[in-house]
Amino acid sequence: MKAYSNDFRAKIVETHLKEKTSIVKTAQRFNVSYSFVWKLLRRYEQTGEVQPRPHGGGQSPKLTREQVEQVEQLVEAKNDATLEELSHQLYEQIGIRISRATMGRIVQKLQLTRKKKSLHASEAKSERVQKLRVEYWTTIGEVKLADLIFIDESGVNLAMTRRYARAKKGQRAYGECPIQRGQNVTMIGALSLKGFLAPLTFAGWTDTTTFKFYVNQVLVPQLWSGACVVMDNLPAHKVAAIREAIEAAGARLVYLSPSSPDFNPIENCWSKVKEYLRSFAARTYSELDEAMTKAIATITLQDIIGWFTHCCYYIPSN
């Protein structure tokens, strides 16, 4: 709390001495506490001053600035370490022992908040995969943006619901969802700058037969000459008949480099679709089918441009 100004303090002392009122009445007149007026008058009697004493500085910090920087380095080296583990590592490194609570305050001041991990395949760092990722961009860089089509699948079920809600502090936020999720439903779709294309849903998981049906009966009729279909390396995708059907339509097929979902804009699209499905909370398959149709309808060109840009595909300005 900011200290009262010296002018205000002097006015209180002057009024009290001039009018010779009680401390209680003086406090009421200036709308301050009794203890403040009493301490102010005592200080004036002892020193002849009214300005506040300098702050004592409080308790000295447990760690120096350099040591706090070491904590930041420890978190960077192992970002999933618990507060107890960080305290132990710091003790081993510099010989200073601090409590879990103190470590919590330090990481809070460093703005290092605990959050859910975004996991990436460890294989993506291998030399082989890094080389293939470079080769992918060399290939895809020759394709016009308007010709890119990204294919992917995603699974949904009857137990989807929002996982976060509000409640009074200290109380749980309750909700309901069925224990039995029912049979998995797979969504397949294609994303391009023309919109969300060739949607298909079916019960179960993607296998070679199902995917061949999708490509021949749903995807190929919507392809155009010069289109470039991009998909991941799921075994069901890597069948000779798939490439033959796509190329027969005048398009080409390119597989993503391994462990590279970050190169596929439709991954972000599924996030939006599933967020809608969680809010809809369908509990029958007919409701789920309706919800998926409505979710796909919410996808806008602006969304697609954002997802393309996020995945490093440059979008030229109009």
C-alpha positions in Angstrom: 0.0 0.0 0.0 1.3 3.4 -0.9 2.3 5.7 2.0 0.4 8.9 2.7 2.1 12.0 1.4 4.2 14.2 3.8 1.8 17.1 3.2 -1.2 15.0 4.4 0.8 13.7 7.4 1.8 17.3 8.4 -1.8 18.5 8.1 -3.0 15.7 10.5 -0.4 16.7 13.1 -1.1 20.4 12.7 -4.8 20.0 13.0 -4.5 17.7 16.1 -2.2 20.1 17.9 -4.1 23.2 16.9 -7.6 22.0 17.8 -6.4 19.7 20.7 -8.9 17.0 19.7 -8.6 13.4 20.7 -6.7 10.9 18.5 -10.0 9.2 17.8 -11.7 12.3 16.5 -8.6 13.3 14.5 -8.6 9.8 12.9 -12.3 10.1 12.1 -11.9 13.5 10.6 -9.2 12.4 8.1 -10.7 9.0 7.6 -7.5 7.1 8.7 -7.0 4.5 11.4 -6.4 5.3 15.1 -3.1 3.4 15.1 -1.8 5.5 12.2 -2.5 8.8 14.0 -1.1 7.5 17.2 2.2 6.4 15.6 2.4 9.6 13.5 2.1 11.8 16.6 4.6 9.7 18.6 7.1 10.0 15.7 6.6 13.7 15.6 7.1 14.1 19.3 10.3 12.0 19.2 11.9 13.3 16.0 10.0 16.4 14.9 9.5 14.6 11.5 6.3 13.3 9.8 7.7 11.4 6.8 7.5 7.6 7.0 10.5 5.6 8.0 12.4 3.9 5.1 11.3 0.3 4.5 13.5 -2.2 6.1 13.6 -4.3 2.9 11.9 -7.4 4.3 13.5 -10.8 4.4 16.5 -11.2 2.2 15.9 -13.5 -0.8 17.0 -17.2 -0.5 18.9 -17.1 -3.8 20.9 -14.5 -5.7 20.1 -13.4 -9.2 22.7 -15.8 -10.6 21.4 -18.7 -8.6 17.8 -18.0 -9.8 19.2 -18.1 -13.4 20.6 -21.6 -12.5 17.0 -22.6 -11.5 15.8 -21.5 -14.9 18.5 -23.5 -16.6 17.5 -26.6 -14.6 13.9 -26.2 -15.8 15.1 -25.8 -19.4 17.2 -29.0 -19.1 14.3 -31.0 -17.6 11.0 -29.2 -17.9 8.9 -32.0 -16.4 10.9 -32.1 -13.1 8.9 -31.7 -9.9 9.5 -28.9 -7.4 11.1 -31.4 -5.1 13.4 -32.7 -7.9 14.4 -29.1 -8.8 15.2 -28.3 -5.1 17.4 -31.5 -4.9 19.2 -30.7 -8.2 19.9 -27.2 -7.1 21.3 -28.5 -3.8 23.6 -30.9 -5.7 24.7 -28.1 -8.0 25.4 -25.2 -5.6 25.0 -26.7 -2.1 22.0 -24.5 -1.1 18.9 -26.3 0.1 15.5 -24.6 -0.3 12.0 -25.9 0.3 9.5 -27.0 -2.2 7.4 -24.0 -1.4 10.3 -21.6 -2.0 11.1 -23.3 -5.3 7.4 -22.9 -6.3 7.6 -19.2 -5.7 10.9 -18.9 -7.7 9.5 -20.7 -10.7 6.4 -18.6 -10.5 8.4 -15.4 -10.6 10.2 -16.8 -13.6 6.8 -17.2 -15.2 7.5 -20.9 -15.7 3.9 -22.4 -15.5 3.1 -26.0 -15.4 1.1 -27.1 -18.5 0.3 -30.1 -20.6 3.1 -31.3 -22.8 3.0 -31.1 -26.6 4.6 -34.4 -27.4 6.7 -35.1 -30.5 8.1 -38.3 -31.7 11.7 -38.7 -30.5 12.5 -40.4 -33.9 11.9 -37.0 -35.6 15.3 -35.9 -34.4 17.2 -38.7 -36.1 19.5 -37.9 -39.0 17.4 -40.0 -41.4 14.1 -38.3 -40.6 15.7 -34.9 -40.7 17.0 -35.6 -44.2 13.5 -36.9 -45.3 11.9 -33.8 -43.9 14.2 -31.6 -46.0 13.5 -33.8 -49.1 9.7 -33.4 -48.5 9.9 -29.6 -48.6 12.1 -29.8 -51.7 9.3 -31.8 -53.4 6.3 -29.9 -52.1 7.9 -26.6 -52.9 7.4 -27.3 -56.6 3.6 -27.6 -56.1 1.2 -24.6 -56.3 -0.6 -23.9 -53.1 -4.0 -24.1 -54.8 -3.2 -27.7 -55.8 -2.3 -29.0 -52.4 -4.8 -31.4 -50.8 -4.1 -32.9 -47.3 -5.7 -36.2 -46.3 -6.0 -37.5 -42.8 -8.3 -39.6 -40.4 -9.4 -38.9 -36.9 -11.5 -41.0 -34.4 -14.5 -39.9 -32.3 -16.9 -41.6 -30.0 -20.1 -41.1 -27.9 -18.3 -40.0 -24.7 -16.8 -36.8 -26.0 -17.4 -33.9 -23.6 -15.7 -30.7 -22.5 -13.0 -31.5 -19.9 -12.9 -28.1 -18.2 -15.6 -26.2 -16.4 -16.0 -23.4 -13.8 -16.8 -23.8 -10.1 -16.3 -21.9 -6.8 -12.7 -21.8 -5.6 -12.0 -25.0 -3.6 -14.9 -26.9 -5.1 -14.9 -29.5 -7.9 -16.5 -28.8 -11.3 -18.8 -31.7 -12.0 -20.0 -33.0 -15.3 -21.4 -36.2 -16.9 -20.3 -38.5 -19.7 -21.0 -42.2 -20.4 -18.5 -44.8 -19.2 -19.1 -46.8 -22.4 -17.7 -44.9 -25.4 -19.4 -47.2 -27.9 -17.8 -48.2 -31.2 -15.2 -45.8 -32.6 -16.3 -43.7 -35.5 -13.6 -42.6 -38.0 -13.7 -39.4 -40.0 -11.7 -39.0 -43.2 -11.4 -35.7 -44.9 -9.3 -33.6 -47.3 -8.3 -30.1 -46.7 -7.4 -27.6 -49.5 -7.7 -23.9 -50.2 -11.0 -24.8 -51.8 -12.4 -25.9 -48.4 -12.9 -29.2 -46.6 -13.4 -31.8 -49.3 -14.5 -35.4 -49.6 -15.7 -36.2 -46.0 -16.5 -39.7 -45.0 -17.4 -41.3 -41.7 -17.7 -45.0 -40.8 -17.7 -47.2 -37.8 -14.4 -48.8 -36.9 -10.8 -48.1 -37.9 -9.1 -47.4 -41.3 -7.9 -50.5 -43.1 -6.7 -51.0 -46.7 -10.1 -52.0 -48.0 -11.9 -49.0 -46.4 -9.3 -46.5 -47.6 -9.3 -47.8 -51.1 -13.1 -47.3 -51.1 -12.7 -43.8 -49.8 -10.1 -42.8 -52.5 -12.0 -44.4 -55.4 -15.5 -43.4 -54.5 -15.2 -40.2 -52.5 -11.8 -38.5 -53.1 -11.0 -39.1 -56.8 -14.3 -37.6 -58.1 -13.3 -34.3 -56.4 -9.7 -34.2 -57.7 -8.6 -32.1 -60.6 -5.7 -32.2 -63.1 -2.5 -31.0 -61.3 -3.8 -31.6 -57.8 -1.3 -32.9 -55.3 -2.6 -35.3 -52.6 -0.5 -35.4 -49.4 -1.0 -38.0 -46.7 0.9 -39.7 -43.9 2.6 -43.1 -43.9 -0.2 -45.2 -42.4 0.2 -48.7 -43.9 -3.3 -48.5 -45.3 -2.3 -45.5 -47.4 0.8 -47.1 -48.9 -0.9 -49.4 -51.4 -0.1 -49.4 -55.1 -3.8 -49.2 -56.0 -4.1 -45.9 -54.1 -1.4 -44.2 -56.1 -2.8 -45.6 -59.3 -6.3 -44.3 -58.6 -5.0 -40.8 -57.8 -2.7 -40.6 -60.8 -5.4 -41.8 -63.1 -7.4 -38.7 -62.1 -4.5 -36.5 -63.3 -3.2 -35.8 -59.8 -0.1 -36.8 -58.0 0.5 -38.4 -54.6 3.2 -37.3 -52.1 3.7 -38.9 -48.7 4.7 -36.8 -45.7 8.1 -37.3 -44.2 8.0 -39.7 -41.2 7.1 -38.3 -37.8 6.0 -35.0 -39.3 2.4 -34.3 -38.3 3.5 -30.7 -37.9 3.6 -30.5 -41.7 -0.1 -31.4 -42.1 -2.6 -28.5 -41.7 -5.6 -30.9 -41.4 -4.3 -31.9 -37.9 -5.2 -28.4 -36.7 -8.6 -28.8 -38.5 -9.4 -31.9 -36.5 -8.7 -29.9 -33.3 -11.5 -27.4 -34.2 -13.9 -30.2 -35.2 -13.3 -32.1 -32.0 -13.8 -29.0 -29.9 -17.2 -28.6 -31.5 -18.0 -32.2 -30.9 -17.1 -31.9 -27.2 -19.5 -29.0 -26.9 -22.2 -30.8 -28.7 -21.8 -33.9 -26.5 -23.6 -36.4 -28.8 -24.9 -39.5 -27.0 -26.3 -41.4 -30.0 -24.8 -42.2 -33.4 -27.4 -40.1 -35.2 -26.6 -37.2 -33.0 -22.9 -37.7 -33.6 -23.4 -37.8 -37.3 -25.4 -34.5 -37.1 -22.7 -33.0 -34.9 -19.9 -33.9 -37.4 -21.8 -32.4 -40.2 -22.3 -29.2 -38.3 -18.7 -29.1 -37.1 -17.3 -29.4 -40.7 -19.7 -26.6 -41.7 -17.9 -24.2 -39.2 -14.6 -24.5 -41.0 -13.9 -21.2 -42.9 -11.4 -20.2 -45.5 -9.8 -18.0 -42.9 -9.3 -21.1 -40.7 -7.7 -23.0 -43.5 -5.3 -20.1 -44.4 -4.3 -19.9 -40.7 -3.6 -23.7 -40.6 -1.6 -23.6 -43.8 0.4 -20.7 -42.5 1.0 -22.4 -39.1 2.4 -25.4 -40.9 4.8 -23.2 -42.9 3.0 -23.2 -46.3 3.2 -19.6 -47.4 -0.1 -17.9 -48.3 0.3 -15.1 -50.8 -1.7 -11.9 -50.1 -4.5 -10.9 -52.4 
